[in-house]
Amino acid sequence: MNPSAGHPRRWQILSILCLSLVLIGLDTLILNLALPSIQKDLDATSSQLQWMVDSYALAFGGLLLMAGGLSDRFGRKRLLSVGLGAFALTSLGAAFASNAEMLITFRALMGISAALMMPATLAIIKDVFPREEQAKAIGIWSGAAAVGVPLGPLVSGLLLEHFWWGSMFLINVPLAAIALIGGAKLIPESKAEGHPGLDLVGALLSVAGLVAIVYGLVEAPHNGWGDVITLGSLFLGVVLMVAFVVWERKTAHPMLDVGLFLNARYGGGALAIACTSFGLYSGLYLLTQYLQSVLELDPLGAGLRMLAIGTMMVGAPLSAKLVERTGLKATVVLGLLLCAAGLGVLAGLTVDDETQALIGLAVFGLGMGIALPAAVDAILVVSAARQAGAGSAVADVGMQVGGALGIAISGSVIATLYRDELPRAAQLPGEAGQAVHESLTGASAVAQQLGGAVGRRVLDAAQQSFVGGFATTLLIAVGVAAAGAVAAAFIMPRSRVTGDDGPAQSEVAAHSDSADAPAAT
């Protein structure tokens, strides 16, 4: 293959990579609309419901860096194939889980499988596409990664109309098989020549640190924010992540060159991705509950309305053009500001405001579509060819860790505010009162059982409490997106990423000469 011309079947290869991405994105939020059914069938607590969502994102984000290093050493095609096969098998296990603990376990195993797949997709793009086509390919990659997210609730809604909740995992099996067969025929193997080895200590530190932080956030509403377990978990997580950075700076063969984060493109791109993803997962996690338990839509109706975020598919192809015209910094800042605006519209929702929900989703989706491709391409420009998998994993880590933190923080804050603001009208004795106090989903189930004016009064009170907490919680996501925009305005360079070999290539060269010194921008 001529590197300057690219692989002759690169666009067919991209379609296989996009199918893999849709599969990963599909399962990120596919569970959300099924949570009421799962809570009823498996007798799950609100904490267990959060872990069913978080376990996938956490295992995914926590193992991405290690998976990127594995793909560099053992082959990107090989890791993609292993991930696809494992994803199909673990999806079967999740479909037939008989209790909450089993479902959480299989969701975590699905996240591990997805982690093997995703870094390989970006690294393969960098391998088969010439530099001048990479920005366009990454725009399509970003769109595919984005479209899977709103498709998840839609597919979930369609299946829940006719089948049990486990059917949403069975759909993964034929999709994974198609991607596996297509990849075997089309994708060439690639790996880093002279790869120095695996950094197992760094991998363990990063995974343990992220798990400890998210565990503390998820369990905080139940243990209390001042509880020793909550504070201890958060403190341990921070210590482990600091230890990870120190280890990566000192070891001879780091899993990730943390010095690259001092580079304006690399660090700024990772930050922009994390802030965007925080808003995406936080907003959609809360909005699925709003659509079902406040607007009282059925799963299919809620899934259809989630398609408003499909404006990401409009923003993604615009991103490369905006970078060409206005530069990297302006494009990323614009995207993040649109994300903040969309989340702000959602934060203003009342008990009955469907149109505003759709507008907020559409604005956020457009902003995400603009910001993500530019930020991802900025990271890939700086990533050395020897660490293409690990460099690609940084973009994926930013997305998944930002998402996991978004779900954990929003879930914890909304649970705390919902319980604190629950009025006396919703206070009931015994198990019914406990279910109402536990979550809005539980209150909806109790109200349905009570029926009549009493049930309606309980549900109205619970809905008002949820919407009040919903607005406050989303303002956190607005603040994160706005802070990301401000940071990008100060950190990221103005220069173009696509089609400009001068500045971009000089930065790469500077990093190959000195991993510790930030490149000039």
RODO-860389 format. One record per residue (C-alpha): x negated, y, z; residue number from 1. Coordinates in steps of 0.25 Angstrom, whole numbers, plus 2048, in hexadecimal, padded with zeros to 3 digits. Each point is the difference from the previous one (the first is absolute). Last residue first. Layout:
N
pt xx:X, yy:Y, zz:Z, num:NUM
...
REM end
This chain:
521
pt xx:7F8, yy:869, zz:84A, num:521
pt xx:7F2, yy:7FC, zz:806, num:520
pt xx:800, yy:7F2, zz:806, num:519
pt xx:800, yy:7FE, zz:80E, num:518
pt xx:7F3, yy:7FA, zz:806, num:517
pt xx:801, yy:7F2, zz:806, num:516
pt xx:800, yy:7F7, zz:7F4, num:515
pt xx:7F4, yy:807, zz:7FA, num:514
pt xx:7FC, yy:7FD, zz:7F2, num:513
pt xx:80D, yy:7F8, zz:7FC, num:512
pt xx:808, yy:80B, zz:806, num:511
pt xx:7F9, yy:80B, zz:7F7, num:510
pt xx:802, yy:7F8, zz:7F4, num:509
pt xx:80F, yy:7FF, zz:803, num:508
pt xx:801, yy:80E, zz:802, num:507
pt xx:7F9, yy:803, zz:7F3, num:506
pt xx:809, yy:7F7, zz:7F9, num:505
pt xx:80C, yy:808, zz:804, num:504
pt xx:7FA, yy:80E, zz:7FE, num:503
pt xx:7FC, yy:7FD, zz:7F2, num:502
pt xx:809, yy:7F5, zz:7FB, num:501
pt xx:80C, yy:808, zz:7FF, num:500
pt xx:80B, yy:7F8, zz:7F9, num:499
pt xx:808, yy:7FE, zz:80C, num:498
pt xx:7FC, yy:805, zz:80E, num:497
pt xx:801, yy:80F, zz:7FD, num:496
pt xx:7F9, yy:80A, zz:809, num:495
pt xx:807, yy:808, zz:80C, num:494
pt xx:7F9, yy:7F8, zz:80B, num:493
pt xx:808, yy:7FA, zz:80B, num:492
pt xx:7FE, yy:804, zz:80F, num:491
pt xx:807, yy:80D, zz:802, num:490
pt xx:80C, yy:7FF, zz:7F8, num:489
pt xx:800, yy:7F1, zz:803, num:488
pt xx:801, yy:803, zz:80F, num:487
pt xx:80B, yy:80A, zz:7FE, num:486
pt xx:808, yy:7F6, zz:7F8, num:485
pt xx:7FD, yy:7F4, zz:80A, num:484
pt xx:805, yy:80A, zz:80B, num:483
pt xx:80D, yy:802, zz:7F8, num:482
pt xx:802, yy:7F1, zz:7FE, num:481
pt xx:7FD, yy:7FD, zz:80F, num:480
pt xx:80A, yy:80B, zz:804, num:479
pt xx:80B, yy:7FB, zz:7F8, num:478
pt xx:7FE, yy:7F2, zz:805, num:477
pt xx:801, yy:806, zz:80E, num:476
pt xx:80C, yy:808, zz:7FC, num:475
pt xx:806, yy:7F2, zz:7FC, num:474
pt xx:801, yy:7FC, zz:80F, num:473
pt xx:807, yy:80C, zz:804, num:472
pt xx:80B, yy:7FF, zz:7F5, num:471
pt xx:802, yy:7F1, zz:803, num:470
pt xx:801, yy:802, zz:80F, num:469
pt xx:80C, yy:809, zz:7FE, num:468
pt xx:806, yy:7F7, zz:7F5, num:467
pt xx:7FE, yy:7F4, zz:80A, num:466
pt xx:807, yy:806, zz:80B, num:465
pt xx:80C, yy:805, zz:7F7, num:464
pt xx:801, yy:7F2, zz:7FB, num:463
pt xx:800, yy:7FA, zz:80E, num:462
pt xx:80C, yy:809, zz:804, num:461
pt xx:808, yy:7FE, zz:7F3, num:460
pt xx:7FE, yy:7F0, zz:802, num:459
pt xx:805, yy:801, zz:80F, num:458
pt xx:80C, yy:808, zz:7FC, num:457
pt xx:803, yy:7F7, zz:7F4, num:456
pt xx:800, yy:7F4, zz:809, num:455
pt xx:809, yy:806, zz:80A, num:454
pt xx:80A, yy:805, zz:7F6, num:453
pt xx:802, yy:7F3, zz:7FA, num:452
pt xx:7F5, yy:7F5, zz:7FE, num:451
pt xx:7F9, yy:7FA, zz:80C, num:450
pt xx:7F8, yy:7F6, zz:7F7, num:449
pt xx:7FD, yy:80A, zz:7F6, num:448
pt xx:7FB, yy:80A, zz:80A, num:447
pt xx:7F7, yy:7F5, zz:806, num:446
pt xx:7FA, yy:7FD, zz:7F2, num:445
pt xx:7FE, yy:80F, zz:7FD, num:444
pt xx:7FA, yy:803, zz:80E, num:443
pt xx:7F6, yy:7F4, zz:7FE, num:442
pt xx:7FC, yy:806, zz:7F2, num:441
pt xx:7FE, yy:80E, zz:807, num:440
pt xx:7F6, yy:7FA, zz:80A, num:439
pt xx:7FE, yy:7FA, zz:80E, num:438
pt xx:809, yy:809, zz:808, num:437
pt xx:80C, yy:7FA, zz:7F8, num:436
pt xx:7FB, yy:7F2, zz:802, num:435
pt xx:7FE, yy:802, zz:80E, num:434
pt xx:80E, yy:806, zz:802, num:433
pt xx:806, yy:7F4, zz:7F9, num:432
pt xx:7F8, yy:7F7, zz:809, num:431
pt xx:806, yy:805, zz:80D, num:430
pt xx:807, yy:80D, zz:802, num:429
pt xx:802, yy:80B, zz:7F5, num:428
pt xx:7FA, yy:80E, zz:7FE, num:427
pt xx:803, yy:806, zz:7F2, num:426
pt xx:809, yy:80B, zz:805, num:425
pt xx:7F6, yy:803, zz:80B, num:424
pt xx:7F7, yy:806, zz:7F5, num:423
pt xx:7F3, yy:7F9, zz:7FA, num:422
pt xx:7F6, yy:80C, zz:7FF, num:421
pt xx:7F5, yy:7F8, zz:808, num:420
pt xx:803, yy:7F3, zz:7F9, num:419
pt xx:7FF, yy:806, zz:7F2, num:418
pt xx:7F4, yy:808, zz:803, num:417
pt xx:7F8, yy:7F4, zz:805, num:416
pt xx:804, yy:7F7, zz:7F4, num:415
pt xx:7FE, yy:80C, zz:7F6, num:414
pt xx:7F2, yy:802, zz:806, num:413
pt xx:7FC, yy:7F2, zz:7FF, num:412
pt xx:805, yy:7FD, zz:7F3, num:411
pt xx:7FA, yy:80C, zz:7FA, num:410
pt xx:7F2, yy:7FE, zz:806, num:409
pt xx:800, yy:7F1, zz:7FC, num:408
pt xx:806, yy:802, zz:7F2, num:407
pt xx:7F6, yy:80C, zz:7FD, num:406
pt xx:7F4, yy:7F9, zz:806, num:405
pt xx:803, yy:7F4, zz:7F7, num:404
pt xx:802, yy:808, zz:7F4, num:403
pt xx:7F3, yy:808, zz:803, num:402
pt xx:7F9, yy:7F3, zz:802, num:401
pt xx:805, yy:7FB, zz:7F3, num:400
pt xx:7FE, yy:80C, zz:7F7, num:399
pt xx:7F2, yy:804, zz:806, num:398
pt xx:7FC, yy:7F1, zz:7FF, num:397
pt xx:804, yy:7FF, zz:7F2, num:396
pt xx:7F7, yy:80C, zz:7FC, num:395
pt xx:7F5, yy:7FA, zz:808, num:394
pt xx:802, yy:7F3, zz:7FA, num:393
pt xx:7FC, yy:805, zz:7F2, num:392
pt xx:7F2, yy:804, zz:806, num:391
pt xx:7FF, yy:7F2, zz:806, num:390
pt xx:803, yy:7FA, zz:7F3, num:389
pt xx:7F8, yy:809, zz:7F8, num:388
pt xx:7F4, yy:7FF, zz:809, num:387
pt xx:7F5, yy:7FD, zz:7F6, num:386
pt xx:806, yy:809, zz:7F6, num:385
pt xx:7FE, yy:80C, zz:80A, num:384
pt xx:80D, yy:807, zz:805, num:383
pt xx:800, yy:80F, zz:7FD, num:382
pt xx:809, yy:7FF, zz:7F4, num:381
pt xx:809, yy:7F6, zz:806, num:380
pt xx:803, yy:809, zz:80C, num:379
pt xx:804, yy:80C, zz:7F7, num:378
pt xx:808, yy:7F6, zz:7F8, num:377
pt xx:808, yy:7FC, zz:80C, num:376
pt xx:803, yy:80F, zz:804, num:375
pt xx:804, yy:804, zz:7F2, num:374
pt xx:809, yy:7F4, zz:7FF, num:373
pt xx:807, yy:802, zz:80E, num:372
pt xx:803, yy:80F, zz:800, num:371
pt xx:809, yy:801, zz:7F4, num:370
pt xx:809, yy:7F4, zz:802, num:369
pt xx:801, yy:803, zz:80F, num:368
pt xx:805, yy:80E, zz:7FD, num:367
pt xx:80A, yy:7FB, zz:7F6, num:366
pt xx:805, yy:7F5, zz:80A, num:365
pt xx:801, yy:80B, zz:80B, num:364
pt xx:809, yy:809, zz:7F8, num:363
pt xx:809, yy:7F4, zz:7FC, num:362
pt xx:801, yy:7FB, zz:80E, num:361
pt xx:804, yy:80D, zz:805, num:360
pt xx:80A, yy:802, zz:7F5, num:359
pt xx:807, yy:7F3, zz:803, num:358
pt xx:801, yy:802, zz:80F, num:357
pt xx:806, yy:80E, zz:7FD, num:356
pt xx:80B, yy:7F9, zz:7F8, num:355
pt xx:803, yy:7F6, zz:80A, num:354
pt xx:803, yy:80A, zz:80C, num:353
pt xx:809, yy:7FA, zz:80A, num:352
pt xx:7FA, yy:7FF, zz:80E, num:351
pt xx:7F7, yy:80C, zz:7FD, num:350
pt xx:7F3, yy:800, zz:7F8, num:349
pt xx:7F6, yy:80C, zz:802, num:348
pt xx:7F4, yy:7F6, zz:802, num:347
pt xx:802, yy:7FB, zz:7F2, num:346
pt xx:7FE, yy:80E, zz:7FA, num:345
pt xx:7F3, yy:801, zz:808, num:344
pt xx:7FC, yy:7F3, zz:7FB, num:343
pt xx:802, yy:805, zz:7F1, num:342
pt xx:7F8, yy:80D, zz:803, num:341
pt xx:7F5, yy:7F8, zz:807, num:340
pt xx:7FE, yy:7F7, zz:7F4, num:339
pt xx:801, yy:80C, zz:7F7, num:338
pt xx:7F5, yy:806, zz:808, num:337
pt xx:7F8, yy:7F4, zz:7FF, num:336
pt xx:801, yy:7FF, zz:7F0, num:335
pt xx:7FC, yy:80F, zz:7FF, num:334
pt xx:7F4, yy:7FE, zz:808, num:333
pt xx:7FC, yy:7F4, zz:7F8, num:332
pt xx:801, yy:807, zz:7F3, num:331
pt xx:7FA, yy:80D, zz:805, num:330
pt xx:7F4, yy:7F9, zz:805, num:329
pt xx:7FD, yy:7F7, zz:7F4, num:328
pt xx:801, yy:80B, zz:7F5, num:327
pt xx:80A, yy:809, zz:7FA, num:326
pt xx:801, yy:7FB, zz:7F1, num:325
pt xx:7FA, yy:7F2, zz:800, num:324
pt xx:804, yy:7FD, zz:80E, num:323
pt xx:80E, yy:804, zz:7FC, num:322
pt xx:800, yy:7F7, zz:7F4, num:321
pt xx:7FB, yy:7F4, zz:809, num:320
pt xx:80B, yy:802, zz:80A, num:319
pt xx:80B, yy:801, zz:7F6, num:318
pt xx:800, yy:7F2, zz:7FD, num:317
pt xx:802, yy:7FC, zz:80F, num:316
pt xx:80B, yy:80B, zz:803, num:315
pt xx:80B, yy:7FA, zz:7F7, num:314
pt xx:7FE, yy:7F2, zz:805, num:313
pt xx:800, yy:806, zz:80E, num:312
pt xx:80E, yy:806, zz:7FD, num:311
pt xx:804, yy:7F2, zz:804, num:310
pt xx:802, yy:805, zz:80E, num:309
pt xx:80F, yy:801, zz:7FB, num:308
pt xx:800, yy:7F1, zz:800, num:307
pt xx:803, yy:800, zz:80E, num:306
pt xx:80E, yy:803, zz:7FD, num:305
pt xx:802, yy:7F3, zz:7F9, num:304
pt xx:7FA, yy:7F8, zz:80C, num:303
pt xx:80A, yy:807, zz:80A, num:302
pt xx:80C, yy:7FC, zz:7F7, num:301
pt xx:7FA, yy:7F2, zz:7FF, num:300
pt xx:7FF, yy:7FE, zz:80F, num:299
pt xx:80E, yy:805, zz:803, num:298
pt xx:801, yy:80F, zz:804, num:297
pt xx:804, yy:805, zz:80E, num:296
pt xx:7FB, yy:80E, zz:7FE, num:295
pt xx:7FA, yy:7FF, zz:80E, num:294
pt xx:7FC, yy:7F1, zz:801, num:293
pt xx:7FD, yy:7FD, zz:7F2, num:292
pt xx:7FB, yy:80C, zz:7F9, num:291
pt xx:7F9, yy:805, zz:80D, num:290
pt xx:7FA, yy:7F3, zz:803, num:289
pt xx:7FA, yy:800, zz:7F2, num:288
pt xx:7FC, yy:80E, zz:802, num:287
pt xx:7F7, yy:7FE, zz:80D, num:286
pt xx:7F7, yy:7F6, zz:7F9, num:285
pt xx:800, yy:808, zz:7F3, num:284
pt xx:7FB, yy:80C, zz:807, num:283
pt xx:7F5, yy:7FA, zz:808, num:282
pt xx:7FC, yy:7F7, zz:7F5, num:281
pt xx:7FF, yy:80C, zz:7F6, num:280
pt xx:7FB, yy:80B, zz:80A, num:279
pt xx:7F4, yy:7F7, zz:805, num:278
pt xx:7FD, yy:7FC, zz:7F1, num:277
pt xx:7FE, yy:80F, zz:7FC, num:276
pt xx:7F7, yy:803, zz:80C, num:275
pt xx:7F8, yy:7F3, zz:7FE, num:274
pt xx:7FE, yy:803, zz:7F1, num:273
pt xx:7FC, yy:80E, zz:802, num:272
pt xx:7F6, yy:7FC, zz:80B, num:271
pt xx:7FA, yy:7F6, zz:7F7, num:270
pt xx:7FF, yy:80A, zz:7F4, num:269
pt xx:7F9, yy:80A, zz:809, num:268
pt xx:7F6, yy:7F7, zz:806, num:267
pt xx:7FC, yy:7FB, zz:7F2, num:266
pt xx:801, yy:80D, zz:7F8, num:265
pt xx:7F9, yy:809, zz:80A, num:264
pt xx:7F5, yy:7F6, zz:804, num:263
pt xx:7FF, yy:7FE, zz:80F, num:262
pt xx:808, yy:7F4, zz:7FF, num:261
pt xx:7F5, yy:7FA, zz:7F8, num:260
pt xx:7F8, yy:7FF, zz:80C, num:259
pt xx:809, yy:7F5, zz:805, num:258
pt xx:7F9, yy:7F6, zz:7F6, num:257
pt xx:80A, yy:7F5, zz:802, num:256
pt xx:7FD, yy:7F1, zz:803, num:255
pt xx:7F3, yy:804, zz:804, num:254
pt xx:7F3, yy:7F8, zz:7FD, num:253
pt xx:7F5, yy:806, zz:808, num:252
pt xx:808, yy:803, zz:80C, num:251
pt xx:7FF, yy:80E, zz:807, num:250
pt xx:80A, yy:809, zz:7F9, num:249
pt xx:80B, yy:7F4, zz:7FF, num:248
pt xx:7FD, yy:7FD, zz:80F, num:247
pt xx:803, yy:80E, zz:805, num:246
pt xx:80D, yy:801, zz:7F7, num:245
pt xx:805, yy:7F3, zz:805, num:244
pt xx:7FD, yy:804, zz:80F, num:243
pt xx:808, yy:80C, zz:7FE, num:242
pt xx:80B, yy:7F7, zz:7FB, num:241
pt xx:7FF, yy:7F7, zz:80C, num:240
pt xx:800, yy:80C, zz:809, num:239
pt xx:80D, yy:806, zz:7FA, num:238
pt xx:807, yy:7F2, zz:800, num:237
pt xx:7FC, yy:7FE, zz:80F, num:236
pt xx:805, yy:80E, zz:804, num:235
pt xx:80D, yy:7FD, zz:7F8, num:234
pt xx:802, yy:7F2, zz:807, num:233
pt xx:7FC, yy:805, zz:80E, num:232
pt xx:80A, yy:80C, zz:7FF, num:231
pt xx:80C, yy:7F7, zz:7FC, num:230
pt xx:7FC, yy:7F5, zz:80A, num:229
pt xx:7FE, yy:80A, zz:80B, num:228
pt xx:80D, yy:806, zz:7FE, num:227
pt xx:801, yy:80F, zz:7FD, num:226
pt xx:807, yy:7FF, zz:7F3, num:225
pt xx:80A, yy:7F5, zz:806, num:224
pt xx:800, yy:7F1, zz:7FF, num:223
pt xx:80C, yy:7FF, zz:7F7, num:222
pt xx:7FE, yy:80D, zz:7F8, num:221
pt xx:7F1, yy:7FE, zz:7FF, num:220
pt xx:800, yy:7F2, zz:7FA, num:219
pt xx:7FF, yy:805, zz:7F2, num:218
pt xx:7F5, yy:80A, zz:803, num:217
pt xx:7F7, yy:7F8, zz:809, num:216
pt xx:801, yy:7F4, zz:7F6, num:215
pt xx:7FC, yy:80A, zz:7F4, num:214
pt xx:7F4, yy:804, zz:807, num:213
pt xx:7FB, yy:7F2, zz:805, num:212
pt xx:803, yy:7FA, zz:7F2, num:211
pt xx:7F8, yy:80B, zz:7F9, num:210
pt xx:7F4, yy:7FF, zz:80A, num:209
pt xx:800, yy:7F0, zz:7FF, num:208
pt xx:800, yy:801, zz:7F0, num:207
pt xx:7F5, yy:80A, zz:7FF, num:206
pt xx:7F7, yy:7F9, zz:80B, num:205
pt xx:802, yy:7F3, zz:7FA, num:204
pt xx:7FC, yy:805, zz:7F2, num:203
pt xx:7F4, yy:807, zz:805, num:202
pt xx:7FB, yy:7F4, zz:807, num:201
pt xx:802, yy:7F7, zz:7F3, num:200
pt xx:7F8, yy:809, zz:7F7, num:199
pt xx:7FF, yy:7F7, zz:7F4, num:198
pt xx:7F4, yy:7FF, zz:7F7, num:197
pt xx:7F6, yy:809, zz:7F8, num:196
pt xx:807, yy:7FF, zz:7F3, num:195
pt xx:7F5, yy:7FE, zz:7F5, num:194
pt xx:80A, yy:801, zz:7F4, num:193
pt xx:80E, yy:805, zz:804, num:192
pt xx:80A, yy:7F7, zz:7FB, num:191
pt xx:809, yy:7FE, zz:7F3, num:190
pt xx:808, yy:7F5, zz:7FB, num:189
pt xx:808, yy:804, zz:7F3, num:188
pt xx:80F, yy:801, zz:801, num:187
pt xx:809, yy:7FB, zz:7F5, num:186
pt xx:803, yy:7F1, zz:801, num:185
pt xx:7FF, yy:7FE, zz:80F, num:184
pt xx:806, yy:80D, zz:802, num:183
pt xx:80D, yy:7FD, zz:7F8, num:182
pt xx:801, yy:7F3, zz:808, num:181
pt xx:7FF, yy:806, zz:80E, num:180
pt xx:809, yy:80C, zz:7FC, num:179
pt xx:80B, yy:7F7, zz:7FB, num:178
pt xx:7FE, yy:7F7, zz:80D, num:177
pt xx:801, yy:80C, zz:809, num:176
pt xx:80D, yy:805, zz:7FA, num:175
pt xx:806, yy:7F2, zz:800, num:174
pt xx:7FD, yy:7FF, zz:80F, num:173
pt xx:803, yy:80E, zz:805, num:172
pt xx:80F, yy:7FE, zz:7FD, num:171
pt xx:800, yy:7F6, zz:80C, num:170
pt xx:7FD, yy:80B, zz:80A, num:169
pt xx:80D, yy:808, zz:7FD, num:168
pt xx:807, yy:7F3, zz:801, num:167
pt xx:7FD, yy:7FF, zz:80F, num:166
pt xx:80B, yy:80B, zz:803, num:165
pt xx:80B, yy:7F6, zz:7FC, num:164
pt xx:807, yy:801, zz:7F2, num:163
pt xx:80A, yy:808, zz:7F8, num:162
pt xx:800, yy:80F, zz:804, num:161
pt xx:7F3, yy:7FE, zz:808, num:160
pt xx:7F9, yy:7FD, zz:7F3, num:159
pt xx:804, yy:80D, zz:7F9, num:158
pt xx:7FD, yy:808, zz:80D, num:157
pt xx:7F2, yy:7FA, zz:801, num:156
pt xx:7FD, yy:802, zz:7F2, num:155
pt xx:804, yy:80F, zz:802, num:154
pt xx:7F9, yy:801, zz:80D, num:153
pt xx:7F3, yy:7FB, zz:7F9, num:152
pt xx:801, yy:807, zz:7F3, num:151
pt xx:7FE, yy:80D, zz:808, num:150
pt xx:7F2, yy:7FB, zz:804, num:149
pt xx:7FD, yy:7F8, zz:7F3, num:148
pt xx:800, yy:80D, zz:7F8, num:147
pt xx:7F5, yy:806, zz:807, num:146
pt xx:7F5, yy:7F6, zz:7FE, num:145
pt xx:805, yy:7FF, zz:7F1, num:144
pt xx:7FF, yy:80F, zz:7FF, num:143
pt xx:7F2, yy:801, zz:807, num:142
pt xx:7FB, yy:7F5, zz:7F6, num:141
pt xx:806, yy:808, zz:7F4, num:140
pt xx:7F8, yy:80C, zz:805, num:139
pt xx:7F4, yy:7F8, zz:803, num:138
pt xx:800, yy:7FB, zz:7F1, num:137
pt xx:801, yy:80F, zz:7FB, num:136
pt xx:7F5, yy:804, zz:809, num:135
pt xx:7F8, yy:7F4, zz:7FC, num:134
pt xx:800, yy:803, zz:7F1, num:133
pt xx:7F4, yy:809, zz:7FF, num:132
pt xx:7F8, yy:7F7, zz:809, num:131
pt xx:802, yy:7F4, zz:7F7, num:130
pt xx:80A, yy:7F5, zz:806, num:129
pt xx:7FC, yy:7F2, zz:803, num:128
pt xx:7F8, yy:801, zz:80D, num:127
pt xx:806, yy:80C, zz:806, num:126
pt xx:80E, yy:7FA, zz:7FE, num:125
pt xx:7FB, yy:7F3, zz:806, num:124
pt xx:7FB, yy:808, zz:80C, num:123
pt xx:80E, yy:806, zz:802, num:122
pt xx:807, yy:7F3, zz:7FF, num:121
pt xx:7F6, yy:7F8, zz:809, num:120
pt xx:802, yy:80A, zz:80B, num:119
pt xx:80F, yy:7FB, zz:800, num:118
pt xx:800, yy:7F1, zz:800, num:117
pt xx:7F8, yy:7FB, zz:80C, num:116
pt xx:808, yy:80A, zz:808, num:115
pt xx:80D, yy:7FB, zz:7FB, num:114
pt xx:7FD, yy:7F2, zz:805, num:113
pt xx:7FC, yy:806, zz:80E, num:112
pt xx:80E, yy:808, zz:800, num:111
pt xx:807, yy:7F3, zz:7FC, num:110
pt xx:7F9, yy:7F9, zz:80C, num:109
pt xx:805, yy:80C, zz:809, num:108
pt xx:80E, yy:7FE, zz:7FB, num:107
pt xx:7FF, yy:7F1, zz:802, num:106
pt xx:7FD, yy:803, zz:80F, num:105
pt xx:80B, yy:80A, zz:802, num:104
pt xx:80A, yy:7F6, zz:7FA, num:103
pt xx:7FB, yy:7F5, zz:809, num:102
pt xx:801, yy:809, zz:80C, num:101
pt xx:80E, yy:805, zz:7FC, num:100
pt xx:806, yy:7F1, zz:7FF, num:99
pt xx:804, yy:7F6, zz:7F6, num:98
pt xx:7F7, yy:805, zz:7F4, num:97
pt xx:805, yy:7FA, zz:7F3, num:96
pt xx:7FD, yy:80C, zz:7F7, num:95
pt xx:7F3, yy:804, zz:808, num:94
pt xx:7FA, yy:7F2, zz:7FD, num:93
pt xx:803, yy:801, zz:7F1, num:92
pt xx:7FA, yy:80E, zz:800, num:91
pt xx:7F3, yy:7FA, zz:806, num:90
pt xx:7FF, yy:7F6, zz:7F4, num:89
pt xx:802, yy:80B, zz:7F6, num:88
pt xx:7F6, yy:80A, zz:806, num:87
pt xx:7F6, yy:7F5, zz:802, num:86
pt xx:800, yy:7FD, zz:7F1, num:85
pt xx:7FF, yy:80F, zz:7FC, num:84
pt xx:7F5, yy:803, zz:80A, num:83
pt xx:7F8, yy:7F4, zz:7FB, num:82
pt xx:801, yy:805, zz:7F2, num:81
pt xx:7FD, yy:80E, zz:803, num:80
pt xx:7F4, yy:7FC, zz:808, num:79
pt xx:7FB, yy:7F7, zz:7F4, num:78
pt xx:802, yy:80C, zz:7F6, num:77
pt xx:7F8, yy:809, zz:809, num:76
pt xx:7F4, yy:7F7, zz:802, num:75
pt xx:7F9, yy:7FA, zz:80C, num:74
pt xx:7F7, yy:80C, zz:804, num:73
pt xx:808, yy:80C, zz:7FC, num:72
pt xx:80D, yy:7F9, zz:803, num:71
pt xx:7FC, yy:7FD, zz:80E, num:70
pt xx:7FC, yy:80E, zz:802, num:69
pt xx:80D, yy:805, zz:7FC, num:68
pt xx:807, yy:7F5, zz:809, num:67
pt xx:7F8, yy:805, zz:80C, num:66
pt xx:805, yy:80E, zz:7FD, num:65
pt xx:80E, yy:7FC, zz:7FE, num:64
pt xx:801, yy:7F8, zz:80D, num:63
pt xx:806, yy:80A, zz:809, num:62
pt xx:809, yy:806, zz:7F6, num:61
pt xx:807, yy:7F3, zz:7FC, num:60
pt xx:801, yy:7FA, zz:80E, num:59
pt xx:806, yy:80E, zz:804, num:58
pt xx:809, yy:801, zz:7F5, num:57
pt xx:806, yy:7F2, zz:801, num:56
pt xx:800, yy:800, zz:80F, num:55
pt xx:807, yy:80E, zz:800, num:54
pt xx:80D, yy:7FC, zz:7FA, num:53
pt xx:803, yy:7F3, zz:808, num:52
pt xx:7F9, yy:808, zz:80C, num:51
pt xx:80B, yy:80A, zz:800, num:50
pt xx:80A, yy:7F6, zz:800, num:49
pt xx:7F9, yy:7F9, zz:80C, num:48
pt xx:800, yy:80D, zz:807, num:47
pt xx:80F, yy:802, zz:7FD, num:46
pt xx:803, yy:7F2, zz:806, num:45
pt xx:803, yy:7F4, zz:7F7, num:44
pt xx:80C, yy:7F7, zz:802, num:43
pt xx:7FB, yy:7F8, zz:7F3, num:42
pt xx:80E, yy:801, zz:7F9, num:41
pt xx:804, yy:80D, zz:806, num:40
pt xx:7F3, yy:808, zz:7FF, num:39
pt xx:7FE, yy:7FA, zz:7F2, num:38
pt xx:80D, yy:805, zz:7FB, num:37
pt xx:7FE, yy:80E, zz:806, num:36
pt xx:7F1, yy:800, zz:7FA, num:35
pt xx:804, yy:7FC, zz:7F2, num:34
pt xx:7FF, yy:80E, zz:7FB, num:33
pt xx:7F2, yy:802, zz:805, num:32
pt xx:7FA, yy:7F2, zz:7FB, num:31
pt xx:7FE, yy:805, zz:7F2, num:30
pt xx:7F7, yy:80B, zz:805, num:29
pt xx:7F2, yy:7FB, zz:7FE, num:28
pt xx:804, yy:7F4, zz:7F8, num:27
pt xx:803, yy:807, zz:7F3, num:26
pt xx:7F3, yy:807, zz:801, num:25
pt xx:7F8, yy:7F4, zz:800, num:24
pt xx:808, yy:7FA, zz:7F4, num:23
pt xx:800, yy:80D, zz:7F9, num:22
pt xx:7F0, yy:800, zz:801, num:21
pt xx:7FF, yy:7F2, zz:7FB, num:20
pt xx:809, yy:803, zz:7F4, num:19
pt xx:7F7, yy:80D, zz:7FE, num:18
pt xx:7F3, yy:7F7, zz:7FF, num:17
pt xx:807, yy:7F7, zz:7F6, num:16
pt xx:804, yy:80C, zz:7F8, num:15
pt xx:7F2, yy:806, zz:801, num:14
pt xx:7FA, yy:7F3, zz:7FA, num:13
pt xx:809, yy:802, zz:7F4, num:12
pt xx:7FA, yy:80E, zz:7FF, num:11
pt xx:7F2, yy:7FB, zz:801, num:10
pt xx:801, yy:7F6, zz:7F5, num:9
pt xx:7F4, yy:805, zz:7F8, num:8
pt xx:7F8, yy:803, zz:80D, num:7
pt xx:7FA, yy:80E, zz:801, num:6
pt xx:7F9, yy:808, zz:7F5, num:5
pt xx:7F5, yy:805, zz:808, num:4
pt xx:7FE, yy:7F3, zz:807, num:3
pt xx:7FF, yy:7F8, zz:7F3, num:2
pt xx:805, yy:7F2, zz:804, num:1
REM end
